């Protein structure tokens, strides 16, 4: 998979690309991530890519021209162009599973007051990571990259994510490790029984109970 990220702040991705699972996936050549500063596509001497809104109002609006030219410089037949936007559909694990099947993602990070509305004619999808406002689309782009890349073959073990929260509309079951007892808090006896069928049943039941208690909306 190739992922191109259009941003005004490429340095925000330095740590993200050089740590943990993302770094290993890049080194294994499972994914290629390219950070593009779309100021490079500005037609103005000062590399400006925003301007005041027509009709008045506060803030600055990102111009359509440099963004579209940046998209067109990267786009292939198998590309999917996604706009990071609070007006988009709320991101879910189901969407992450869908996106892992794509060969090429182009993620557009906004900033300032927003985008020229015409940019929407050049994207396939708009995604929001929640009903709140961030200063830019860089953090949402990282969240989407992380959630998709970890699902790619060879990044982590398949069994590590098959029973995680949201994969079956349930939250994850409780997990424990050593010591067996800590300040009076004990590991459930069933997990020490060695009976894997009963442990499986217990975990499923705990998933249902936890989801009903914490996220009834998922059920």
C-alpha positions as CSV (number, residue, x, y, z in Angstrom):
1,X,0.0,0.0,0.0
2,X,1.1,3.6,-0.7
3,X,-0.2,6.5,1.3
4,X,0.3,10.1,0.3
5,X,-0.5,12.8,2.9
6,X,-1.0,16.4,1.8
7,X,-0.2,18.8,4.6
8,X,1.2,22.2,5.5
9,X,3.1,20.8,8.4
10,X,5.2,17.8,7.3
11,X,7.3,17.9,10.5
12,X,4.3,16.8,12.5
13,X,4.8,13.3,11.0
14,X,8.4,12.9,12.0
15,X,7.9,10.9,15.2
16,X,4.9,9.1,13.8
17,X,6.9,7.6,10.9
18,X,9.9,6.7,12.9
19,X,8.5,4.8,15.9
20,X,6.9,1.5,16.7
21,X,4.7,-0.5,14.3
22,X,4.5,2.2,11.6
23,X,8.3,2.3,11.4
24,X,8.6,-1.5,11.1
25,X,5.9,-1.7,8.4
26,X,7.8,0.9,6.4
27,X,11.1,-0.9,6.8
28,X,9.4,-4.2,5.7
29,X,8.1,-2.4,2.7
30,X,4.5,-3.3,3.5
31,X,3.5,0.3,3.3
32,X,5.1,3.4,1.7
33,X,4.2,6.8,3.2
34,X,4.9,10.0,1.4
35,X,4.4,13.4,3.1
36,X,3.7,16.2,0.6
37,X,3.8,19.9,1.5
38,X,1.2,21.3,-0.8
39,X,2.7,24.8,-0.4
40,X,5.0,23.5,-3.2
41,X,2.0,23.8,-5.6
42,X,1.3,27.5,-4.8
43,X,1.3,29.9,-7.7
44,X,2.3,32.9,-5.5
45,X,5.8,34.1,-4.7
46,X,5.4,33.7,-1.0
47,X,4.0,30.1,-1.4
48,X,0.7,31.2,0.0
49,X,-2.1,28.6,-0.2
50,X,-4.9,30.4,1.6
51,X,-6.9,33.6,1.4
52,X,-9.7,35.5,2.9
53,X,-13.2,34.2,2.3
54,X,-15.5,35.7,-0.4
55,X,-18.5,37.3,1.3
56,X,-16.5,38.2,4.4
57,X,-16.0,36.3,7.7
58,X,-13.2,35.3,10.0
59,X,-10.2,33.2,9.3
60,X,-8.4,32.1,6.1
61,X,-9.7,29.5,3.5
62,X,-7.4,27.0,1.7
63,X,-7.4,27.6,-2.0
64,X,-8.7,24.9,-4.3
65,X,-6.0,25.4,-7.0
66,X,-2.8,24.2,-5.2
67,X,-4.7,21.3,-3.5
68,X,-6.1,20.0,-6.8
69,X,-2.8,20.3,-8.5
70,X,-1.1,18.3,-5.7
71,X,-3.8,15.6,-5.9
72,X,-3.4,15.4,-9.7
73,X,0.4,15.0,-9.4
74,X,-0.1,11.9,-7.2
75,X,-3.3,10.3,-8.4
76,X,-3.3,7.0,-10.2
77,X,-6.1,4.8,-11.5
78,X,-6.2,2.9,-8.2
79,X,-6.1,6.0,-5.9
80,X,-8.7,6.9,-3.3
81,X,-8.7,10.6,-2.3
82,X,-9.9,11.3,1.2
83,X,-10.5,14.7,2.9
84,X,-10.0,15.0,6.6
85,X,-13.0,17.0,7.6
86,X,-15.3,17.4,10.6
87,X,-18.3,17.3,8.2
88,X,-17.3,13.8,7.0
89,X,-18.6,10.4,8.1
90,X,-17.4,9.3,11.5
91,X,-14.5,7.0,11.2
92,X,-15.0,3.4,12.5
93,X,-13.1,0.1,12.6
94,X,-15.4,-1.1,9.7
95,X,-14.0,1.7,7.6
96,X,-10.4,0.9,8.5
97,X,-11.1,-2.7,7.3
98,X,-12.4,-1.3,4.0
99,X,-9.5,1.0,3.5
100,X,-6.9,-1.8,4.1
101,X,-8.0,-3.2,0.7
102,X,-7.0,0.0,-1.2
103,X,-3.7,0.2,-3.0
104,X,-3.2,3.9,-2.8
105,X,-4.7,6.5,-0.4
106,X,-4.3,10.2,-0.7
107,X,-5.2,11.9,2.6
108,X,-5.7,15.7,2.6
109,X,-5.1,17.6,5.9
110,X,-6.9,20.9,6.2
111,X,-6.0,23.9,8.4
112,X,-7.2,27.4,9.2
113,X,-10.9,28.1,8.6
114,X,-11.5,25.4,6.1
115,X,-11.4,24.5,2.4
116,X,-12.7,26.2,-0.6
117,X,-15.9,24.2,-1.1
118,X,-14.9,23.3,-4.7
119,X,-12.2,20.9,-3.4
120,X,-15.1,18.4,-2.6
121,X,-15.5,17.9,-6.4
122,X,-12.0,16.3,-6.5
123,X,-12.2,13.8,-3.5
124,X,-14.0,10.4,-3.2
125,X,-14.7,10.6,0.5
126,X,-14.7,12.8,3.6
127,X,-13.8,11.4,7.0
128,X,-14.1,12.8,10.5
129,X,-12.6,11.1,13.6
130,X,-15.2,12.6,15.9
131,X,-17.6,15.4,16.7
132,X,-15.0,17.9,17.8
133,X,-12.7,20.4,16.1
134,X,-8.9,20.1,15.8
135,X,-6.5,22.8,14.5
136,X,-5.7,20.6,11.4
137,X,-6.2,17.3,9.8
138,X,-2.7,15.9,10.6
139,X,-3.8,14.0,13.8
140,X,-6.8,12.5,12.0
141,X,-4.6,11.4,9.1
142,X,-2.2,9.7,11.6
143,X,-5.1,8.0,13.3
144,X,-6.4,6.6,10.0
145,X,-2.9,5.5,8.9
146,X,-2.3,3.8,12.1
147,X,-5.6,2.0,12.2
148,X,-5.3,0.8,8.6
149,X,-1.6,-0.1,8.5
150,X,-1.8,-2.4,11.5
151,X,-4.4,-4.5,9.6
152,X,-2.1,-5.1,6.6
153,X,-0.7,-8.6,6.2
154,X,2.6,-9.0,7.9
155,X,2.4,-5.9,10.2
156,X,1.0,-7.7,13.3
157,X,-0.4,-11.2,13.9
158,X,-3.9,-11.6,12.6
159,X,-5.1,-13.1,15.9
160,X,-3.9,-9.9,17.6
161,X,-6.7,-7.8,16.1
162,X,-9.4,-10.4,15.2
163,X,-10.9,-10.3,18.7
164,X,-10.2,-6.6,19.5
165,X,-12.8,-4.0,20.4
166,X,-15.3,-3.1,17.6
167,X,-14.4,-6.1,15.3
168,X,-17.7,-7.8,16.2
169,X,-19.5,-4.7,17.5
170,X,-18.4,-5.6,21.0
171,X,-15.7,-4.1,23.3
172,X,-12.6,-6.2,24.0
173,X,-12.7,-8.7,26.9
174,X,-10.6,-8.1,30.1
175,X,-7.0,-9.2,30.0
176,X,-4.6,-9.9,32.9
177,X,-1.0,-10.9,33.4
178,X,1.4,-11.5,36.4
179,X,1.2,-11.2,39.4
180,X,-1.9,-13.4,40.1
181,X,-2.9,-11.1,43.0
182,X,-2.2,-7.4,43.5
183,X,-3.4,-5.6,46.6
184,X,-6.3,-8.0,47.0
185,X,-7.2,-7.8,43.3
186,X,-7.1,-11.4,41.8
187,X,-7.0,-12.8,38.3
188,X,-10.3,-14.6,37.6
189,X,-9.9,-18.3,38.4
190,X,-11.2,-19.3,34.9
191,X,-8.1,-17.9,33.3
192,X,-5.9,-20.1,35.4
193,X,-7.9,-23.3,34.7
194,X,-6.3,-24.3,31.4
195,X,-9.8,-25.0,30.0
196,X,-9.6,-23.1,26.7
197,X,-13.2,-23.7,25.7
198,X,-14.5,-22.4,29.0
199,X,-12.1,-19.4,28.8
200,X,-13.4,-18.6,25.3
201,X,-17.0,-18.7,26.6
202,X,-16.0,-16.5,29.5
203,X,-14.3,-13.9,27.3
204,X,-17.3,-13.7,25.0
205,X,-19.6,-13.2,27.9
206,X,-17.4,-10.5,29.4
207,X,-17.3,-8.7,26.0
208,X,-21.1,-8.6,26.1
209,X,-21.3,-7.5,29.7
210,X,-18.6,-4.8,29.2
211,X,-20.3,-3.5,26.0
212,X,-23.7,-3.4,27.6
213,X,-22.2,-1.4,30.6
214,X,-20.0,1.0,28.7
215,X,-21.2,1.2,25.1
216,X,-24.8,0.1,24.9
217,X,-25.1,2.0,21.6
218,X,-22.9,-0.7,19.9
219,X,-25.3,-3.5,20.7
